[in-house]
Amino acid sequence: MKLVFATHNSNKAKEIQSLLPDDFQILTLTDINCLDEIPETAETLEGNSLLKAQFINDHFNLNCFADDTGLEIDALNGRPGVYSARYAGEEKSAEANMNLVLSELQNESNRKAQFRTVITLILNDKTYIFEGIVKGKMSTEKRGTEGFGYDPIFIPEGQEKTFAEMTLAEKNQQSHRARAFEKMIEFLKKV
């Protein structure tokens, strides 16, 4: 089954493809020649996920899914949340985002946080929502070189390593995105 993943991010596509059985093929926006920047103007992860999936379905009439992920930090009242990718500015710099978070948490003892992913699947013109959460805490410094985004400063519950210090396989065993996609994959196996 071919499914369009509403992303240009090859890292995300690679991560998801590694979770899927062989009979699924993930196509990215680049694969279907969608070079548009899909607007993410909603105020929630659910809203942005739906906007992206609807855009692909409306313009290309293909089965598709989209996700939106946010890092929600207790001491920052849930920020960066829906603004995680552009927290330090519209250039979407992971380095700048991490530096801003570490700066804001500098004198903070409560480092509890969670990553939350919301997936919207549009399959045969029906819409389905899946969510994955991983709780953890923010580190005091960047550690590791794997992954992307905030991975070097997030330590999942029960672990000592940041996501960026884990292999892709180790991260996939517990990541928010993996949890949400597991739910979607279980659903797809039944259709």
HELIX and SHEET records of a PDB file:
HELIX    1   1 SER A   10  GLN A   17  1                                   8    
HELIX    2   2 LEU A   45  PHE A   60  1                                  16    
HELIX    3   3 ASP A   74  LEU A   76  5                                   3    
HELIX    4   4 SER A   84  ARG A   86  5                                   3    
HELIX    5   5 ALA A   94  GLU A  104  1                                  11    
HELIX    6   6 ASP A  151  ILE A  153  5                                   3    
HELIX    7   7 PHE A  163  GLU A  165  5                                   3    
HELIX    8   8 LEU A  168  ASN A  172  1                                   5    
HELIX    9   9 HIS A  176  LYS A  190  1                                  15    
SHEET    1   A 4 GLN A  25  LEU A  27  0                                        
SHEET    2   A 4 LYS A   2  PHE A   5  1                                        
SHEET    3   A 4 CYS A  64  ILE A  73  1                                        
SHEET    4   A 4 PRO A  80  GLY A  81 -1                                        
SHEET    1   B 6 GLN A  25  LEU A  27  0                                        
SHEET    2   B 6 LYS A   2  PHE A   5  1                                        
SHEET    3   B 6 CYS A  64  ILE A  73  1                                        
SHEET    4   B 6 LYS A 112  LEU A 123 -1                                        
SHEET    5   B 6 LYS A 126  MET A 138 -1                                        
SHEET    6   B 6 PHE A 154  PRO A 156 -1                                        
END                                                                             
